[in-house]
Amino acid sequence: MLGLVLLLLATVVIFRTFTRTSKQLKVAPIAVLPIGDESIEHLSEAVKIQTVSNEGNLSFDTIAYLQFLAFLKSTYPLTDSLLHPQTIHDFSLLYRWNGSNPELEPIILMAHYDVVPSKNGTDEHWDFDPFGGVIVNGQINGRGTLDDKVNVIGIMEAVELLLKSGYKPERTIYLAFGHDEEIGGNNGASYIASYLESKKIHASFVIDEGLLVTEQIIPDAQDPVALIGISEKGYLSVELTTTSEGGHSSMPPRETAIGILSNTIAKIERKPLPARFCEPVNEFLDYLGPELPFVKRMAFANRWFFKNLIVSAYEKSNSGYAMVHSTHAPTILKSGVKDNVLPSSAMAIINFRILPSNTIQEVLEFLKTEINDDRVQIKVYGIGDEASPVSDINSEGFKKIELSIRQIFPNTIVAPSLVLGGTDSKHYQKVADNIYRFAPIRCNSKDLDRIHGVNERIGIDNFKDCIRFYHQLILNLKS
């Protein structure tokens, strides 16, 4: 009897493995669009304008932001004169490119032009001035070359090229550029989205930064893998506080405020929220599985049987762990003012990134159950966001993005996936049902470290392909 059961199980596993065929689009090669070297200079000039977002809007350089807006106006005269630009909330930009068919829902191309700081402007670990826009050895160096002026300039270059050729879109296209994404987008993207909502504009789809064309990052994938984010994780920070006797450190109680809180954090870290395959991760595994060697293909096709093995493999890396867990991380600890004085209280902030299959309420209930200590007070810190709705992989928007990727990046595997961080697109949920998070940039693991790190840079050919992608995507919108 056991032998029969095992034979039946093996038959089901093998059958499912071989019936999960490739989901990759077959596309005909297209001619490579010539891109002039002036576009490289334009990105370099954009990097030189120090539109830095600091937490709490400290040292907000109004002049730099106005300079960047003036730079776009002078660099892209056709776009500025024909696309009805509007300044939203002083520094964000919205362009409208009217389509010939008003019955079609518009699309929105998003990006942001603010960047994160660099220590002391010219940090000693940088090879070049992070705001120098230095072009050397086929690379454009500086803040924004990966995140996210590259996409602002890529979109503008593509649109200007199309306008020069006399192209007229069939559906209306909006270009939406926020100015404070790095600190939440509450004064930029949020206002643009509210404006569009007030005009009763509903988009067919939105495309924003997010995931990338990864090279040698996905284990066992022989070809590059372009990941399209169809959802992003939720965000929640929780404040934990505890109190205890104060007094002199020479006569401490058996448990101090710091000790109680430390034990609480250790308890949480020992038992995270359970692993789950949420919808975006399931779709990722379905798209990627048929392109992998047999053993992984078999595991991905039979997750009902191999779930624990897959989870164990993913948990070996930080990014893989975050794909299958709602994560938590202690980010702030405060207590004590003097080395020989017992603090009467201790406080910690725990930041959670929440899978689409979890909710904020579930996280709070989990936290309360696991801590199970009346001496520890639990309070939501700041404003939380649920994970974004999951966008449709069968929609026209996804298919157009997928087609454009396969045309511009030949021999690249396309797969939907989950965005682990946050983007400006979270503000657009009332403007579009389908929001996709993809930046047409090739990145390896070293490049990923450069985003928000030192020596941020992009190859010239890489940037030209970014322009080509947006150019082709707009052309592909024609029905």
MIMI-812959 format. One line per 3 residues: their letters; for each residue y, x, z of C-alpha. Coordinates in steps of 0.05 Angstrom, whole numbers, plus 5000, padded with zeros to 4 digits. Each point is the difference from the previous one (the first is absolute). Example, Ala and Ser with C-alpha at 12.3 -4.5 7.8 and 13.67 -1.06 7.14 Angstrom:
residues 2
AS> 4910 5246 5156; 5069 5027 4987
END
This chain:
residues 479
MLG> 5000 5000 5000; 5048 5056 5019; 4986 5035 4933
LVL> 5017 4936 4963; 5066 4993 5038; 5019 5073 4985
LLL> 4982 4991 4927; 5043 4937 4996; 5058 5036 5035
ATV> 4996 5059 4953; 4998 4954 4940; 5063 4964 5023
VIF> 5037 5065 5014; 4982 5030 4932; 5015 4936 4963
RTF> 5070 4995 5032; 5013 5073 4985; 4985 4996 4926
TRT> 5034 4932 4990; 5067 5026 5028; 5028 5026 4935
SKQ> 5067 5035 4987; 5062 4958 5009; 5043 5050 4961
LKV> 5040 4974 4941; 4984 5029 4932; 5066 5018 4967
API> 5018 5033 4935; 5040 5065 5003; 5075 4993 4989
AVL> 5050 5051 4974; 5034 5043 5053; 5072 4978 5008
PIG> 5048 5059 4992; 5044 5010 5062; 5061 5044 4994
DES> 5014 5055 5050; 5065 4965 5021; 4957 4954 5042
IEH> 4978 5060 5041; 5072 5018 5013; 5014 4929 5021
LSE> 4947 5002 5054; 5025 5067 5022; 5071 4973 5006
AVK> 4975 4939 5039; 4966 5046 5051; 5065 5036 5013
IQT> 5033 4937 5027; 4981 4998 5073; 4984 4927 5012
VSN> 4965 5012 5065; 4976 4944 5046; 5000 5018 5073
EGN> 4971 4956 5055; 5052 4954 5031; 5045 5013 4939
LSF> 5025 5063 5033; 5044 5043 4956; 4999 4949 4943
DTI> 5037 5036 4944; 5036 4944 4964; 5029 5049 4950
AYL> 4931 5024 4977; 4975 4929 4989; 5061 4981 4960
QFL> 4993 5065 4961; 4928 4981 4982; 5021 4932 4975
AFL> 5055 5032 4958; 4949 5050 4973; 4955 4944 4975
KST> 5059 4965 4968; 5023 5061 4962; 4930 5027 4982
YPL> 4972 4934 4972; 5059 4967 4964; 4958 4950 4960
TDS> 4962 4977 5061; 5065 4994 5038; 5036 4961 4946
LLH> 4943 4954 4977; 4959 4985 5062; 5052 4965 5044
PQT> 4998 5047 5060; 5016 4973 5069; 5011 5038 5064
IHD> 4964 4966 5057; 5023 5011 5072; 5045 5058 4980
FSL> 4948 5051 4977; 4938 4968 4970; 4996 4984 4926
LYR> 4973 4942 4959; 4999 4999 4924; 4981 4940 4957
WNG> 4973 5011 4930; 5000 4931 4969; 4937 4981 4961
SNP> 4998 4959 4937; 4954 4948 5030; 5029 4968 5063
ELE> 4936 4961 5011; 4963 5063 5020; 5004 5023 5073
PII> 5036 5067 5007; 4971 5064 5028; 5031 5047 5049
LMA> 4997 5077 4997; 5016 5028 5068; 5016 5069 5029
HYD> 5046 5030 5054; 5048 5057 4995; 5007 5020 5073
VVP> 4959 5059 5025; 4977 5027 5067; 5038 5058 5032
SKN> 4985 5073 4994; 5010 5043 5062; 5069 5032 4998
GTD> 5007 4984 4926; 4969 5066 4977; 4940 5007 5045
EHW> 4971 5070 5001; 4932 4976 4979; 5025 4973 4933
DFD> 4994 5047 4940; 5065 4970 4973; 5058 4959 5027
PFG> 4970 4930 5010; 5063 4970 4969; 5009 5053 4946
GVI> 4960 4965 4946; 4975 5069 4978; 4959 5000 4936
VNG> 4953 5059 4997; 4929 5015 4976; 4994 4931 4969
QIN> 5017 4965 5066; 5059 4959 5024; 5010 5015 5073
GRG> 5032 4960 5056; 5002 4937 5041; 4986 4938 4959
TLD> 4959 5032 4946; 4939 4964 5027; 5031 4949 5047
DKV> 5035 4963 4968; 5057 5020 4955; 4946 5019 4950
NVI> 4986 4926 4989; 5074 4979 4998; 5014 5052 4946
GIM> 4934 4987 4965; 5017 4926 4993; 5071 5013 4979
EAV> 4979 5051 4948; 4949 4952 4971; 5049 4942 4996
ELL> 5055 5042 4969; 4950 5025 4947; 4980 4928 4984
LKS> 5072 4977 4995; 5016 5058 4953; 4944 4976 4955
GYK> 5027 4929 5000; 4942 4971 5039; 5009 4931 5029
PER> 4950 4975 5052; 4966 4933 4995; 5003 4987 5074
TIY> 5058 5017 5047; 4992 5066 5037; 5034 5016 5066
LAF> 5010 5072 5025; 5007 5000 5076; 5020 5065 5035
GHD> 5005 5000 5076; 5040 5050 5039; 4965 5001 5069
EEI> 4925 4994 4989; 4987 5061 5043; 5026 4962 5061
GGN> 4970 4932 4984; 5041 4972 4942; 5034 4948 5044
NGA> 5069 5014 4970; 4977 5011 4928; 4936 4969 4973
SYI> 5005 4944 5051; 5068 4979 4973; 4978 5007 4927
ASY> 4940 4955 5013; 5043 4949 5037; 5049 4999 4942
LES> 4944 4987 4950; 4971 4946 5044; 5068 4966 5006
KKI> 5002 4998 4923; 4930 4967 5001; 4972 5058 4961
HAS> 4924 5007 5003; 4970 5061 4966; 4934 5004 4963
FVI> 4989 5065 5037; 5034 5057 5035; 4983 5074 4994
DEG> 5024 5048 5053; 4982 5070 5023; 4936 5007 5040
LLV> 4936 5032 4975; 4993 5054 4947; 4958 5032 4946
TEQ> 4956 5042 5045; 4968 5064 4977; 4939 5029 5036
IIP> 5014 4957 5061; 4947 4946 4994; 4933 5032 5017
DAQ> 4950 5005 4942; 5050 4971 4950; 4999 5047 4941
DPV> 5061 4969 4967; 5068 4984 5029; 5004 4934 5037
ALI> 5062 4956 4994; 5006 4955 5061; 5039 4935 4996
GIS> 5019 4974 5069; 4986 4925 5004; 5018 4994 5073
EKG> 5031 5043 5054; 4981 5004 5073; 5037 4962 5054
YLS> 5045 5035 5051; 5004 4990 5075; 5025 5043 5057
VEL> 4982 4982 5072; 5033 5025 5063; 4955 5015 5059
TTT> 5032 5009 5068; 4973 5012 5069; 5031 5010 5069
SEG> 4979 5037 5062; 5027 5029 5063; 5053 5052 4991
GHS> 5015 5055 5048; 4986 5074 5009; 4946 5033 4958
SMP> 4971 5034 5061; 4972 4934 5026; 4976 4963 4937
PRE> 4961 4935 5001; 4929 5000 4974; 5027 4973 4933
TAI> 5068 5013 4973; 5038 4959 4947; 4988 5056 4950
GIL> 4926 5003 5018; 4990 4925 4993; 5035 5000 4932
SNT> 4962 5062 4976; 4934 4968 5018; 5021 4937 4963
IAK> 5016 5038 4937; 4934 5038 5004; 4963 4934 5009
IER> 5033 4971 4937; 4984 5063 4960; 4927 4998 5020
KPL> 4991 4930 4973; 5041 4984 4937; 4999 4934 4964
PAR> 4934 4990 4963; 4992 5026 4929; 5007 4948 4944
FCE> 4999 4999 4925; 5062 4959 4984; 5010 4970 4931
PVN> 5041 5057 4969; 4947 5051 5024; 4944 4957 4973
EFL> 5035 4997 4932; 5011 5075 5003; 4926 5012 5011
DYL> 4981 4951 4944; 5045 5036 4950; 4983 5070 5021
GPE> 4926 4993 5013; 4975 4996 4927; 5038 5065 4985
LPF> 4965 5041 5054; 4933 5037 5003; 4938 4957 5012
VKR> 4994 5004 5076; 5072 4979 5013; 4997 4948 4945
MAF> 4939 4971 5034; 5033 5000 5069; 5065 4967 4974
ANR> 4961 4947 4962; 4959 4983 5062; 5051 5001 5056
WFF> 4962 4945 5036; 4946 5052 5012; 5037 5066 5002
KNL> 5063 4979 5038; 4988 5046 5060; 4988 5060 4955
IVS> 5063 4987 4959; 5042 4989 5062; 4973 5064 5032
AYE> 5018 5039 4937; 5070 4971 4997; 5013 5013 5073
KSN> 4994 5075 4989; 5071 5003 4971; 5064 4971 5028
SGY> 5016 4963 4936; 4929 4974 4993; 5001 4977 5073
AMV> 5064 4962 4988; 4968 4964 4940; 4948 4967 5044
HST> 5036 4992 5067; 5063 4970 5027; 5025 5065 5030
HAP> 5040 5016 5062; 5040 5062 5018; 5040 5017 5063
TIL> 5067 5022 4974; 5048 5001 5060; 4988 5018 5074
KSG> 5054 4997 5053; 4996 5014 5074; 5027 5046 5053
VKD> 5065 5039 5006; 4983 5057 5047; 4938 5042 5011
NVL> 4994 4986 5075; 5017 4925 4999; 4949 4946 4989
PSS> 5024 4952 4946; 4998 4927 5020; 4985 4978 4929
AMA> 4970 5024 4935; 5007 4972 4930; 4964 5011 4934
IIN> 5009 4972 4930; 4936 4988 4960; 5009 4989 4926
FRI> 4948 4957 4963; 4988 4995 4925; 4962 4936 4988
LPS> 4948 4983 4946; 5010 4937 4959; 4938 4973 5034
NTI> 5033 5006 5069; 5063 4967 5029; 5052 5021 5051
QEV> 4973 4948 5048; 4930 5029 4994; 5026 5069 5015
LEF> 5038 4976 5062; 4939 4963 5026; 4955 5060 4987
LKT> 5049 5045 5037; 5004 4953 5060; 4924 4995 5004
EIN> 4988 5075 4994; 5054 5021 5050; 4980 4946 5051
DDR> 5047 5028 5052; 5055 4958 5033; 5038 5063 5016
VQI> 5015 5011 4926; 5051 4954 4968; 4993 4988 4925
KVY> 5061 4981 4958; 5014 4999 4925; 5049 5055 4983
GIG> 5049 4986 4943; 4981 4954 4942; 4929 4997 4974
DEA> 4976 4983 4930; 4934 4969 4982; 4961 5034 4944
SPV> 5026 4976 4933; 4963 4948 4960; 4948 5027 4952
SDI> 5024 4998 4927; 4955 4974 4945; 4962 5052 4960
NSE> 4988 4949 4945; 5073 4985 4989; 5039 5018 4938
GFK> 5041 5050 5040; 4941 5040 5025; 4970 5001 4930
KIE> 5065 5025 4969; 5006 5056 5051; 4927 5018 4991
LSI> 5007 5002 4924; 5063 5043 5004; 4965 5050 5047
RQI> 4941 5007 4953; 5046 5011 4941; 5045 5053 5032
FPN> 4948 5034 5044; 4937 5004 4956; 4932 5009 5034
TIV> 5029 4973 5065; 4961 4951 5043; 5042 4941 5024
APS> 4984 4966 5066; 5036 4951 5045; 5008 5024 5072
LVL> 5036 4994 5067; 5067 5032 5016; 4996 5031 5069
GGT> 5075 5006 5011; 5058 4953 4984; 5046 4990 4941
DSK> 5063 4961 4982; 4956 4950 4964; 4982 4966 5066
HYQ> 5068 4966 4996; 4982 4967 4934; 4943 4955 5022
KVA> 5042 4936 4989; 5022 5025 4931; 4931 5015 4970
DNI> 4929 4981 5015; 4974 5065 4969; 5028 5066 5024
YRF> 4969 5065 4975; 5015 5068 5030; 4990 5057 4951
API> 5040 5061 4982; 4980 5032 4933; 4997 5071 5027
RCN> 4941 5047 5001; 4987 5030 5069; 4947 5044 5032
SKD> 4991 5011 5074; 5053 5055 5003; 5050 4955 4966
LDR> 4987 4945 5051; 5019 5049 5055; 5067 5011 4965
IHG> 5020 4927 5007; 5046 5001 5062; 4979 5073 5007
VNE> 5027 5066 4975; 5003 5022 4928; 5000 4930 4970
RIG> 4997 5008 4925; 4973 4971 4935; 4977 5032 4935
IDN> 5042 4987 4939; 4942 4972 4960; 4981 4957 5060
FKD> 5071 4970 5002; 5000 4988 4925; 4936 4960 5007
CIR> 5035 4959 5054; 5053 4981 4950; 4947 4986 4947
FYH> 4964 4953 5047; 5061 4956 5013; 5017 5001 4927
QLI> 4929 4977 4981; 4997 4949 5056; 5063 4966 4974
LNL> 4972 5000 4929; 4934 4971 5026; 5036 4941 5032
KS> 5007 4969 4931; 4952 4941 4995
END
